Amino acid sequence: NLKEITMNKTAALLILTGCIFMTACRKKPHHEPSHDKEIKSFGMIVSDSEYVDGIIRNDSILVQISHNARRDSLKTLLKFVGESITPQPSETFNYTQPVVYTVTAEDGSTRRYVVVVSNFTSVKEITNFTFKASDNAGMVTDVTGTIDNNNISVVLPGDADITKLKPSIIFKGESISPANATVNDFTNGAIYKVTADDGTTRDYTVLVTNNNLVYIGSANGNVYALSCANGKVKWKYNTGYQVSHPIYKEGIVYVGSSDGTFYALDGATGLLKWKFFNLKTNFTAPHITDATVYVGFYTNSYQGGVYAINAKTGGLIWRSVFPGIGAARVSGPTYAEGLVYVTEFDGGLYALDAATGDTKWHYDAGISMSNPAVVNGTVYICSEKTQLSAFDSHTGTLKWKYTELLNTQCSPTVLNGVVYAGGNGLYAVDANTGSLIWKTPVTEVGPGDGVSGQTTSGSLSSPVISGGLIFAGNNDCNTFAFDLATGAIKWSYNNNGNKPKSWLPGPVVAHGMLITDRGDNMLKAFYASTGKLIWTFTAEGPINTYPCVVDTKGNAFYCGASGNVN
């Protein structure tokens, strides 16, 4: 049927035309403008050898360049996401002030970034070093250290444990090591390293001690009170004349002057409490009980003896004069059980009644200026005739003697049944029998290492004991540390300054610190366990006395009648 065919063709044509029209009229997909706008990376070429990446934090960018680099001509390298960015990075740009970069997205929205360029600083400084009571056992108040250049010194109460201390530190710089608020052992000091932004470092040496003050006298009449922590002068009192060994007791420093005046000074301030004068004389180191000062004296007219002075008022209680015919120089006295023991240069050993000054007994031991050591009813001295000897303290009966080249100015030190004494070496002798346990010889060495010079027999000072070591100074001013059990030399320090000296030092040890003179105007402090130097003090005149160290509990340590046992 032609019509039907025609109609079918027409319908098919219409369908095809409609399909074509619909296809032609279908819309393309719609494109939404992006809102992405972000700086992905930011860096700078500072010089041919320095490229620095910036730190992007939210909408700020921090760039730190070397300490001396210029900020007015820096080349920027950056990557961003968005339609555009202003300002456009150029060959060089001025960043002496903060610069704002704006990133524009396709949709026209914007995001601002503030770029700050700064130079790395070389600042590296500790501004505060404190031990807080809340962090450290044995402390009731916070203690802040004294900062002096690269040294920090801290004086702590005696109950604080120096081996376990936690400091609170305020510092300027990038970091500090050891870290702030970490427990540290300060037994032999500690080094704290502060690192600056630019990578440079600064070391601080921290000295922590339970020792408070050290008292020393000089030939030009000064009595000094020094800080044990740093050797700085706390106070100074001038007597006008050469002074004797200062001794501390219950807040008072007792010291004599060669014009015959004996002084009691306030230990904290140096203010005069009282003074005593009887005749022009020289004084020894005193021995102080609760009520009485016992002090030896000797005059230029060869007269020597002992004074008993009221410790509170300075009034004379008694004076005992020895019948010496030589130089009449006497040792410092030792008090024990109602008697005062003292040696006289050529008269030997005397025992005096502490209440009256009357002689209870006397033993002719020959030349001696050895401060007697009195332990468990026995008196020990070094002398010309008997050398190291032991006497019954009540009767003066000689118990035993050990003959060796001992120093007649050396005061023996007695500990745990052993007597330690110095001479041409260090000797350990049984306190009950006088038999030798061990000896360690020493020699006197000239300035320098002694290779090119002659060596002679040495002469050691009174030994002091602390921490399993024995310390003594030689007559060439070298300082030694010996093992307590064996006598082996653990360390030594050439303290003569490479100059000839003939002086017997008097080292004192307290709480891990050794302080000693050396025959001139210098005083030095060391770590007792290692011999490492801590500080040096230079007096205005020659130091002619041994040091007296006082800790924060008021305990005194000095090279005296029984040596110094800590």
ABEGO torsion letter per residue (X at the ends): XAAAAAAAAAAAAAAAAAAAAAAAABBBBBBBBBABBBBABBBBBABAABBBBBBBBEABBBBBBBAABBAABBBBBBBBBEABBOBBBBABBBAABBBBBBBBBAAGBBBBBBBBBBBBBABBBBABBBBBAAABBGBABBBBBBBBEABBBBBBBAABBAABBBBBBBBBEABBOBBBGBBBBAAAEBBBBBBBAAGBBBBBBBBBBABABBBBBBAAGBBBBBBAAAGBBABBBBAGBBBBBBBBBGGBBBBBBAAGBBBBBBAAAGBBABBBBABBBBBBBBBBBAABBBBBBBBAAGBBEBBBBBAAAGBBABBBBBABABAGBBBBBBBBGGBBBBBBAAAEBBBBBAAAGBBABBBBAEBBABBBBBBGGBBBBBBAAAEBBBBBAAAGBBABBBBBBBBAABBBBBBGGBBBBBBAEBBBBBAAAGBBABBBBBBBBBBEAGAABBBBBBBBBBBBBBGGBBBBBBAAGBBBBBBAAAGBBABBBBAAGGBBBBBBBBBBBBGGBBBBBAGBABBBBBBAAAGBBABBBBBABBBABBBBBBBAAGBBBBBBAAEBBX
